[in-house]
Amino acid sequence: SHPYVVNYQGIQNLVEVARLAGVQKFVRLTGLALFYSAFSPVSVLFNTILSLTSKWQWRGENVIRRSGLDYTILRPGGLSNFQKRPSGTGVQLARGPLPPPGRISRADVASLCVAALTHSAAINSTLACSWIPDQSHPADT
């Protein structure tokens, strides 16, 4: 289906149903590319090939932000099927863009989604997430 239907109208519908059902927290995955300018090569490529997907993701995020619900929007980098992090890496969360290419496993993203449900620092936040080389105090989940 077209990104407008899924990433914008679909999010509007989910937010409306969540409010009616008394949902306490809304967690949404979008993509790391949404931190980039609409004129960046990545955004232009995604919007050209994928029917303005970044535009509709961005508008869907704004529906969530204006909904009045507590929310966390996670913007993972490129998703990996690795079940375990590569040796020497940790998970980085940031309130702004992370440098490309920004890879992260689906398992790590799933763990971050669960953590976002209860962690107070994640309330009403939009967070980028990707693997980084391990530091002395990595932000592991």
N, C-alpha and C positions, 0 to 999 in steps of 0.2 A: 504494500500500500504506500501511497505518497507520504513523504515526511510531514506534510501539513496535517494529514489525517491522524497519523500516529503521534508525532511529537508536539503537536499543538492542540488539535481538537481532542485527541485521546487524553492528554494531560488535563485539559479543562474538564472533561467528563470525570476523570479519576478524582480530581480535587473536589468537585461538587459532591460526588458519592462519599468521599472521605469525610467531608464536613457533616453530611447527613447521618453518617454512621458513627460520628463521634471519635474518629481516628485521632490519636494523640500526636503522632509523628509521621511525617511524610519523607521518605528517602528516595531520591531519584538519581540515576546514573545518566550522565550525558557523555561528554568527551573533552579531553584536554585541549583540543583545538579551539574550543569556545573562548579560551582566554586570549586568542590571537585576534588581531585587527581583522575586520571584514575584508581588508585589502591585502592581507598576507597571502603568500603563495598557497599555503595549506588551506586557508579558508576559501580562496578562489577555486582551488581544485575541488574541494569537497562540495561546494555550492554548485559548481558547474556539472560535475559528474553525478552527484547524488541529489539532484532536484532541490537545491537550496536547503539542504539538511541542516546546516549550521544556523541559518536564519530561523527555522522552525524549532530547533532545539532551544535556541536563545529565548524565543518568545514563550515556549513552554516553561522554561525556567522562571520567567517573569510572572507567569500565571501562578506558579507555586509561591514565589516571594510575596505576591500581593494577596494570597489566599487567607492570611490570618492563621494558618496552621503552623506549628513548629515544623521545621524542615531541615534537611541536610541534602545538599546537592553535591555528589561526588563526580569529579571529572577525571577518570583514569586515563593514563596514557594507553599506548597500544597493548591490547590484551594478549597474554601468553597462556598457553595450555599447560605450562609447567606446574606440577603440583607443589613443588618446593622451590623456594627462591634459589637462584644461583649462589654458590658459595661466595661470601664476601659482599653480599648486598643486604640492604635494609629497605624499609618502606618509608618514603618521605611524603608528608602532607604539607600543603602550603595553601594560603589564602589567595595566592596569585599564580601566575604562570610558572611552569617548570620548563627547563630547557628540553627541546626535542632530543632524541626520539621518545623518551619517556615510556618505558615498557613496565608492565606489572602483570602478575598472574591473576586469573579469574578467582582463584582461591583467596588470594590476599584482598581482592576487591570485595568478595563476599564477607570476609572477616571484618572489613572496614564498615560495610553496610550494617552488620549486626552491632558493632561497637557504636555506630552513630545513633542507634536507637536510645541509648542510655547515657552517653557521654555529654556532659553539660557544655563542653567547649564546641560541640558540633551543632548546637541549636542555632538555627537560622544562619547557617554557614554554607558557603560554596567553596569546596576544597579540591585542589588538584592532588593526584596521588600517582606515584611511580616508584620504581626501584632506584636506589642510589647506592654508590659504594658505601660499605659499612663505615661508620664513624665510631668514635669512642662511646657515644651514647645514641645508637640508632633509634628511630621512632617506630620500633616494631610493635605489632599488634598482638 
